[in-house]
């Protein structure tokens, strides 16, 4: 996790390009949100993580990176892959079995979008929530004990010099 002077907290996971990793990634996201005192957002964020990761594995290209970014006022999740295609909202029949990922993201996240990576091809698909008022202003040292490591150990990055991007692939 990276902590910056403006209370930015960041954690990133480089993930294998397989649908099997999504369950462990969901648990890692949930543990991190509990650690950061953001449990009220956990259900929605974990479901959005699942949808974005499934899209990255199914339609994108490796490498795949999942990251969480929290400030006192907002939480965002980002999934980066190196496939050239941007996700798109599909209008499906009620009995369709697949293709509802962005519909779910749209329903659960008040703000979301896609940003091209600095070195094409690739994109970062993101979603953002305001933090609940009861959690705003909490500093990392006021949070619970960090969760135990998982098989997808989160990469811990050193402090980032000003002007240098955090969690880039």
Secondary structure, DSSP 8 states (H G I E B T S, - for coil): -EE-TT--EEEEEEE-SSGGGHHHHHHHHHHHHHHTT-GGGHHHHHHHHHHHHHHHHHHS-S-EEEEEEE-SSEEEEEEEE--S---------TT-SS--HHHHHHHH-SEEEEEE-SSSS-EEEEEEEE--GGGTT--GGGS-------TT--B------TT--SS--
